[in-house]
């Protein structure tokens, strides 16, 4: 797919370090693909590209993946027009020096973007688009600009494909489930992409006791390991915990980005983790529960609260999030939250509509660089 675009064709260098759980490379790969679809020339520099083997097995036209090694071999490399420093990854000084020399020799402006993490906290609107003059090192005299993804019109927006709604409308749920090995009989489908959530044991118990049959579609890795550990523990303590068979499990293989979207579209409720999957769950438009990445200083609690406030989550959904994430206010009370996705649908539907009315991140980034070029 190649889209008509009003923006000049620029050459982009996106730098990404894979820190944990593939969220960083997932975001950077999506951005690289979206830019290429709009006629841009993109190089993605990544220190560990192994996840792309299953995340994007077919690659993407217009995107070149390069190994970000140390030291960086710049023998035959000319930096492009735009540098994207994803999530504070700190581009090599030699590359910055070469970029500074290159743009000065060409007489072009510095387009150095510091792509930040996603948050609904108030500082995002204040900081989005702010310049950051480089005061030392090989980039002295250049200016970075902060680019904050976000949920409101005064932020950089969210990554969204131009054909997203068309693809969703043509999605064949039954056919996709059959390809995953599930002969769906109308039971409730719940996806699980998580770390090791504090509320997992309670969720499994609740689903096993429910009158409505549920199939839990479990992603590989930490989610599957967490589920298997909880099942072993329950079988040891109470072997009959799921004796009615109301809760069944489908353990999935690694999914490409396209098939991860399909998973979220196929399910009735989605449990997601991190940032990239949260965005995909919002586009899916189904009731969702987010496990935020825990931070040692508990900063994730405020970040989660800000997201729930933007979502206009009803109290029950907010309490469920607190319990799922192991936050003290819910755990200390001993009260188990109610799993009521039917009560959560309205706020997700309304939030998705608000987001669809806003420009997507790639369009805003192209517009920003076009004006500055």
C-alpha positions in Angstrom: 0.0 0.0 0.0 1.4 3.4 -1.0 -0.5 6.5 -0.1 -0.7 9.9 -1.8 1.0 12.4 0.4 1.3 16.2 0.4 4.6 16.0 2.2 8.1 16.2 0.7 10.1 13.0 0.5 12.7 12.9 3.3 15.2 10.3 4.3 14.7 9.1 7.9 17.0 7.4 10.3 15.1 5.8 13.2 17.2 4.5 16.1 15.9 1.9 18.5 17.3 -0.1 21.4 15.4 -3.2 22.4 15.2 -2.8 26.2 12.5 -5.3 27.2 9.5 -7.1 25.9 9.8 -5.8 22.3 7.5 -2.8 22.8 10.2 -0.3 21.7 10.9 -2.1 18.4 7.2 -2.7 17.9 6.5 1.0 18.0 9.5 1.9 15.9 8.7 -0.7 13.2 5.1 0.6 13.0 6.4 4.1 12.6 8.9 3.1 9.9 6.2 1.2 7.9 3.8 4.1 8.2 6.4 6.6 6.9 7.4 4.3 4.0 3.8 3.9 3.0 3.6 7.6 2.6 6.6 7.7 0.3 9.4 8.4 2.8 12.7 6.6 2.7 13.4 4.9 6.1 16.3 3.2 7.7 15.6 1.5 11.1 18.8 1.1 13.2 18.2 -1.5 15.9 20.6 -3.3 18.3 18.6 -6.5 18.2 16.3 -7.1 15.2 15.5 -10.8 16.0 12.0 -10.0 17.0 11.2 -8.7 13.5 11.5 -12.3 12.3 8.1 -13.1 13.8 6.7 -9.6 14.3 7.2 -8.6 10.7 8.3 -11.7 8.8 7.7 -10.2 5.3 9.5 -6.9 6.0 8.1 -3.8 4.4 8.8 -2.0 1.1 10.8 1.2 1.7 12.1 0.2 5.1 15.8 -0.9 5.5 16.8 -2.5 8.7 20.4 -1.9 9.8 22.3 -3.4 12.7 23.1 -0.8 15.4 26.5 -2.1 16.4 29.2 -0.6 18.6 31.2 0.9 17.1 28.9 2.0 14.3 30.4 1.5 10.9 29.8 4.7 8.9 32.1 4.0 6.0 29.4 4.0 3.4 26.6 5.8 5.3 25.3 9.3 4.7 22.9 10.4 7.4 19.4 11.2 6.2 17.3 14.4 6.7 15.6 13.3 9.9 16.9 11.6 13.0 14.4 9.9 15.3 15.9 9.1 18.7 13.3 6.7 20.1 12.7 6.6 23.8 16.0 8.3 24.9 18.2 5.7 23.2 21.1 8.1 22.6 22.4 8.0 19.1 26.2 7.4 18.7 28.3 10.6 18.8 30.0 9.7 15.5 26.7 9.5 13.8 25.6 12.8 15.3 28.9 14.4 14.2 28.4 13.1 10.6 24.8 14.3 10.6 25.8 17.8 11.8 28.4 18.0 9.0 26.0 16.7 6.4 23.2 19.1 7.0 25.5 22.1 7.2 27.1 21.0 4.0 23.7 20.7 2.3 22.4 23.9 3.9 19.4 22.1 5.4 17.8 22.5 8.8 18.3 20.1 11.7 15.4 17.7 12.1 16.3 15.7 15.2 13.2 14.2 16.9 13.2 12.9 20.4 10.3 10.4 20.3 9.1 10.0 23.8 7.1 7.4 25.7 3.3 7.4 25.7 1.4 9.0 28.6 -1.8 10.7 29.4 -0.2 12.8 32.2 -0.6 16.6 32.0 3.1 17.3 31.3 2.7 15.7 27.8 0.7 18.6 26.4 3.1 21.1 28.0 6.2 19.4 26.6 5.1 18.2 23.2 7.0 20.0 20.4 9.4 21.9 22.7 12.9 22.6 21.4 16.0 21.3 23.2 19.2 23.0 22.1 22.3 20.8 22.2 24.8 22.6 24.3 27.8 20.2 24.1 29.3 17.3 22.2 29.3 16.6 18.5 25.8 18.0 18.0 26.5 21.4 19.7 24.5 24.1 18.0 21.8 21.7 16.8 18.3 21.5 18.2 16.3 18.5 19.1 12.5 18.6 19.4 10.5 16.6 21.8 7.7 14.6 20.2 5.2 13.1 22.6 2.6 10.6 21.6 -0.7 11.2 23.4 -4.4 10.9 23.6 -5.4 14.6 23.1 -5.3 17.1 20.3 -2.4 19.0 22.0 -0.1 15.9 21.8 1.5 14.0 18.9 -1.3 11.5 18.7 -1.2 7.8 18.2 0.1 5.5 15.5 -2.8 4.6 13.2 -2.9 3.0 9.7 -4.8 4.8 7.0 -6.7 1.7 6.2 -7.4 0.6 9.7 -11.1 0.9 9.6 -11.4 -0.8 6.2 -9.3 -3.8 7.4 -11.4 -4.1 10.6 -14.6 -4.0 8.5 -13.4 -6.9 6.3 -12.0 -9.0 9.2 -13.4 -12.6 9.2 -13.4 -13.6 12.9 -14.4 -17.3 12.4 -11.8 -17.9 9.7 -9.0 -16.3 11.8 -9.9 -18.3 14.9 -9.9 -21.5 12.9 -6.4 -20.8 11.6 -5.3 -20.5 15.3 -6.8 -23.9 16.0 -10.0 -22.8 17.7 -13.3 -24.3 16.7 -15.3 -21.4 18.2 -18.7 -22.4 19.6 -19.8 -18.9 20.7 -18.1 -18.8 24.0 -16.7 -15.5 25.3 -13.2 -14.9 24.0 -10.7 -13.1 26.2 -7.1 -12.3 25.1 -4.3 -12.2 27.6 -1.0 -10.4 26.9 0.6 -9.6 30.2 3.6 -9.8 32.5 2.7 -11.5 35.9 -0.3 -9.5 37.0 -1.3 -9.5 40.7 -5.0 -10.1 39.8 -4.4 -13.1 37.5 -5.4 -15.8 40.0 -8.6 -14.0 40.8 -9.5 -13.6 37.1 -9.0 -17.3 36.4 -11.2 -18.2 39.4 -13.9 -15.7 38.4 -14.0 -17.0 34.8 -14.1 -20.6 36.0 -17.1 -19.9 38.2 -19.0 -17.8 35.7 -22.1 -19.2 34.0 -20.9 -18.0 30.7 -18.2 -20.2 29.1 -14.9 -18.4 28.3 -11.9 -19.3 26.2 -8.7 -17.5 27.3 -6.4 -16.9 24.3 -3.0 -16.7 25.9 0.0 -15.2 24.1 3.4 -16.9 24.4 6.2 -16.0 26.7 5.5 -14.4 30.1 1.7 -14.5 29.8 1.7 -18.3 29.1 4.2 -18.9 31.9 2.1 -16.9 34.3 -1.1 -18.8 33.4 0.6 -22.2 33.6 2.0 -21.4 37.0 -1.4 -20.2 38.4 -3.1 -23.3 37.0 -0.5 -25.6 38.7 -1.0 -23.7 42.0 -4.8 -24.0 41.8 -4.6 -27.7 41.0 -2.4 -28.2 44.0 -4.7 -26.3 46.4 -8.1 -27.0 44.9 -8.1 -29.6 42.1 -11.8 -29.0 41.3 -11.4 -25.3 40.7 -12.5 -25.6 37.1 -14.5 -28.8 37.3 -17.4 -27.5 35.2 -15.0 -26.7 32.4 -16.4 -23.2 31.9 -12.9 -21.9 31.4 -10.8 -23.2 28.5 -7.4 -22.1 27.2 -5.9 -21.6 23.8 -2.1 -21.1 23.9 -1.1 -19.1 20.8 2.1 -19.1 18.8 4.1 -15.9 18.3 1.9 -13.4 16.3 2.9 -10.9 13.7 1.8 -7.4 14.3 -1.0 -7.9 11.8 -2.2 -11.1 13.6 -1.9 -9.4 17.0 -4.4 -6.9 15.7 -6.6 -9.8 14.6 -6.4 -11.3 18.0 -7.7 -8.1 19.6 -10.5 -7.8 17.0 -11.5 -11.4 17.5 -11.8 -11.2 21.3 -14.6 -9.8 23.4 -12.3 -8.5 26.1 -8.6 -7.7 25.8 -6.0 -7.8 28.5 -2.9 -5.9 27.3 0.4 -4.7 28.6 2.9 -1.9 27.8 2.2 0.9 25.4 2.0 -0.5 21.8 -0.6 -3.1 22.7 -2.6 -0.6 24.6 -2.9 1.6 21.5 -3.9 -1.5 19.4 -6.5 -2.4 22.0 -8.0 1.1 21.8 -8.3 0.8 18.1 -9.9 -2.6 18.5 -12.7 -0.9 20.4 -13.4 -3.7 22.8 -13.4 -3.6 26.6 -9.8 -3.6 27.8 -7.6 -3.9 30.9 -4.1 -2.5 30.8 -1.2 -3.8 32.8 1.2 -0.9 33.0 4.9 -1.6 33.2 5.9 -1.4 36.9 8.5 1.2 37.9 10.6 1.1 41.1 9.5 4.6 42.2 5.8 3.7 41.6 5.5 6.4 38.9 3.4 3.9 37.0 0.5 4.4 39.5 0.1 8.1 38.5 0.5 7.2 34.8 -2.2 4.6 35.1 -4.5 7.0 37.0 -4.0 9.6 34.2 -4.9 7.1 31.5 -8.1 6.0 33.4 -9.1 9.6 33.9 -8.7 10.3 30.1 -10.6 7.1 29.3 -13.4 8.3 31.6 -13.4 4.8 33.1 -16.3 3.9 35.3 -15.4 3.2 38.9 -15.6 -0.6 38.5 -13.1 -0.5 35.6 -10.8 1.7 37.6 -10.9 -0.6 40.6 -10.3 -3.6 38.3 -7.2 -1.9 36.9 -5.9 -1.2 40.4 -6.3 -4.8 41.4 -4.9 -6.2 38.2 -1.8 -4.1 38.6 -1.3 -4.8 42.3 -1.7 -1.3 43.5 -2.0 -1.0 47.3 -5.4 0.7 47.5 -7.1 -2.3 46.0 -5.0 -5.1 47.4 -5.1 -3.9 51.0 -8.9 -3.9 51.1 -9.1 -7.6 50.2 -12.2 -6.9 48.1 -12.1 -8.6 44.7 -13.2 -6.4 41.8 -16.1 -7.4 39.6 -15.4 -8.5 36.0 -18.1 -6.7 34.1 -16.9 -5.9 30.5 -20.5 -5.1 29.5 -20.2 -2.0 31.8 -16.9 -1.0 30.3 -17.8 -1.0 26.6 -19.3 2.5 26.5 -16.2 4.4 27.7 -13.9 2.5 25.3 -16.3 3.2 22.4 -16.4 6.9 23.2 -12.6 7.1 23.7 -12.0 5.4 20.3 -14.3 7.9 18.6 -12.3 10.8 20.2 -9.1 9.4 19.0 -10.3 8.8 15.4 -11.2 12.5 15.2 -7.6 13.4 15.9 -4.7 13.3 13.4 -2.5 10.2 13.7 1.1 10.4 14.9 2.7 9.8 11.5 0.7 12.6 9.9 1.6 15.0 12.7 5.3 14.0 12.5 5.4 14.5 8.8 3.7 17.9 9.1 6.1 19.0 11.8 9.1 18.0 9.7 7.6 19.5 6.5 7.2 22.9 8.1 10.7 22.8 9.6 12.4 21.5 6.5 
